[in-house]
Amino acid sequence: MNKVNLLMKLTVDRDRRTNTGEVEQHSVKHAMSVFSDNLRKMLGMNLVYCVIFALPFLFCVFIWPMLAKNYFFGNGNYNFIGQVGIGYPGVVNTMEEGYKVLFEHYFRLYIPVLSASIVPMVFGLSGMFHCMRGYMWGENVRPLKSFFRGIKRLWKPFLVTAVAFAALMCGVLYGAFWHISLLKAGAATAGSWILFIFLILLTWFAVAVLYFLLPTFACYRLSLKDSLKNSVLFVAILWFTALFTAAFSIGLFLLAEAGTILNYLVALFFLGLGFAFLAGIWTSSAQKAFGNYIQPQFEGKVPGGVKVAPARRGVNPYREAKAKKKAQENSAIGQAARLRAENADVQKSETPAAASQKKKPAPGKKAKYKRKK
């Protein structure tokens, strides 16, 4: 399936912006400028979000595994002095037993609690993304008020997404930890390795879909089905950007396994600015994709929907618009917008004809008119 067919399958609609300004095309650069201009507000909003919604998740990711390892391996519960020296009496090697007890703890308690903590973490992002879409569009955002207003408006799709993603991650974590337990015991098989690689790719793809899905909830009034469809299509169209951003986001959380000091630093980063930083990068990049692929098709579909670009100093707007139009005519988005415009014109021309046929009197009956005196 080529790019034009994928673009034609997108559900296009008007976005929720309240201003008429254009979105900056350099998404990362624009996000960084927004952060520098509103850093104090971002810090406060991220702190409110973490205290209410994300503290259990941060504890499960950055603190709990370290405490479990210290308890099972550092407090004398297992001495691990078997096979030290030749013929040392009365001691066996308990390393395998220690890992067995550790992973039983993970399976019975840690993974269910971690999966449950994902639900409030993703649900609270409704307020975060509602604020971020306003910041990236240049709207007037009051962080605390807009945060809770976003939760009030977007809680349904974010709650459904949170439960579905938590259930998916619960299965992924059980499968991944099962393979790691076999690896520690020296019993890993080809089947466990295939399952482990499949779970990594599945998680990578799921986060890439969330990369477009969560900003879509905040920027458009689409149904959950259409939002999910558009997100999957965007992953297929912009696969490199989606997969790279997803890998970067997952890598920040995997830094928890790098060491104790780095573990604390990353936890403090997320507690201070991390979630707002990721939400801003995701929103700015997604809005760039929406402006490049959804907005032109919507403007071509709606009669009179083409907007006039504002004139900038030192730039001829007519020459610039002509060059931009010529560059987009043979592109995939240009072809998709042209097809949508043609379909809209056909539907518009067919509607009056059908209406006129309905208004015609039935054959064999003459219409009577009263003559004015």
Secondary structure, DSSP 8 states (H G I E B T S, - for coil): --HHHHHHTS----B---S-----S-HHHHHHHHHHHSHHHHHHHHHHHIIIIIHHHHIIIIIHHHHHHHHHHSSSS----TT-SSS-TT----HHHHHHHHHHHIIIIIHHHHHHHHHHHHHHHHHHHHHHHHHHHT----HHHHHHHHHHHHHHHHHHHHHHHHHHHHHHHHHHHHHHHHHHTT---HHHHHHHHHHHHHHHHHHHHHHHHHHHHHHB---HHHHHHHHHHHHHHSHHHHHHHHHHHHHHHHGGGS-HHHHHHHHHHIIIIIHHHHHHHHHHHHHHHIIIIIHHHHHHHSTT--------TT--HHHHHHHHHHHHHTSHHHHHHHHHHHHHHHHHHHHHHHHHHHHS--TT---------
